[in-house]
Amino acid sequence: MYVNRKRIFDGLFPDAKAFRWKQVIAALFNPAFSGWKDASNLPEEMRTELERRLPWMSVKMALIQESAQRDTFKVALEVEGGQHIESVLMMNARGAWTICVSSQVGCAMRCGFCATGKMGLIRSLDADEIMDQYRFWTTFLREHPDLPPRISNVVFMGMGEPLANYENVRTTVNTWLSNTDLGHTRITVSTVGVLPRLEQILTDTDWPHIRLAVSLHCAIEETRKKIVPTSYDEFLPKLEDWAKRYLQKFGNRRHHLTFEYVMLKGVNDTPAHARALAKFVNHIGNVRVNLIPYNLTGVEFECSTEPAIQEFLEILHTKHLIVTTRRTMGEDIAAACGQLIVVANKPTTENTSSFLKTY
Ligand code: SAH
C-alpha cells in the first residue's frame, strides 16, 4: 500500500466531520506551514496524532540537479517501495516557473522515442505522490529566495501516461485547483490519446476542465503505429471524431486542444507528413499544434534538421494552422521531454559532469 493520506486519516479519525479533512488538505498547501504542528486550527490531540501517523510528505528527495543556466532543475524523488520518479522545474516566459510532474513510475506506452517508455510500467502514483511534487517545488523555492518564488503552470509531461491513472490525476488536479492559485488554464494534461478516458472526460462532471494536449506525432496511421505502438488502425478517425465532440462541448479560448508533434528526422517530418497533419487538423477545426524538437534518448532517432523543421512549419502556416515550437530546456541534466528515466541511484555521465551542481 502506498501513502494515501485520506485512507490513513479515515482510519485514525473515523468519526471526524468532513470539514476536518478539508482543513488537513488546506494545511498541506499552506505556505506558512512546515508540519502538522503548525496547523493550529486542528485540535491539539489531532495534530499530535497526525504528527505521528500521517506523512507530511509522501515523496522524498533523492537527488536534485540544476542546469548550467539555472533555469531548469530536476529532482529524483523516492516514493513508497523504494522506486524513484522525476519532476522538473522550468523557468517560463512569464518569469515564473512551470513544473513538469510524473503520474506513474515508468510508463506502459513504450513510445519508441521516449526514455521513460523503455522502463515499462512499474506502478501508477497515488494522488498524494502527484500532488506532493507541486509541494516539493514550493518548499524548494521557499528555501531558495534567490529564485523567483511563483509556480504559475503545471504540465503532466513527466514520467507516465496520466490518463492511464485517471482517478488519481483527477483528484490531484481538483486538489490543486481548490488549494493553490493555479487556474484551469494553467494546468495541462498531455496524453498519448487513451480514447476511452478521453471519452470519459466528455461526460465526467468531476473532471476539471484544464487544458489537454494529445501526442499525435503523425497524422498518417502507418507511421504513427511505428513510433507510438499503442496506436491502431482506426485511431486517427476516432481521435478526429472525439476532438470534434470535445471542441463542440468545451471549445473556447480557455479550453482549446493541442496536438503535440515530436520532430523525428526522416520519420514524420517530410512535406507529405506536414500536409497530412494540416489536413487532419483542418478537418477538426480549432486545434493548436506544438512542434517538439526531438531530445536524444537513444540511437534509433535523430531530431529533424533545422531546414526540414522550417519547411514543415511553412507548409503548416500556408494551411493556416496555429503552430508553436517548444523550447528545449534542461538537456544538460537529461530533464527535457522524453528524457526522464530515473538515474538517482546510478549516476550517469550527465549526472557527474562538472557543470552540474548536485545537492
Ligand atoms: N504520456 C504523455 C506524456 C509524455 S511526455 C503523452 O504521451 O503525452 C510529454 C511529451 O513529450 C509527449 O508529447 C511525448 O510524446 C514527448 N516526448 C517523449 N519523448 C520525447 C523526446 N525524446 N523528445 C521530445 N519529446 C518527447
Boltz pocket constraint, residues with backbone or C-beta under 6 A from the ligand:
constraints:
  - pocket:
      binder: B
      contacts: [[A, 111], [A, 113], [A, 114], [A, 115], [A, 156], [A, 157], [A, 158], [A, 160], [A, 161], [A, 162], [A, 190], [A, 191], [A, 192], [A, 193], [A, 213], [A, 214], [A, 215], [A, 260], [A, 261], [A, 262], [A, 292], [A, 293], [A, 294], [A, 295], [A, 296], [A, 297], [A, 337], [A, 338], [A, 339]]
      max_distance: 6.0
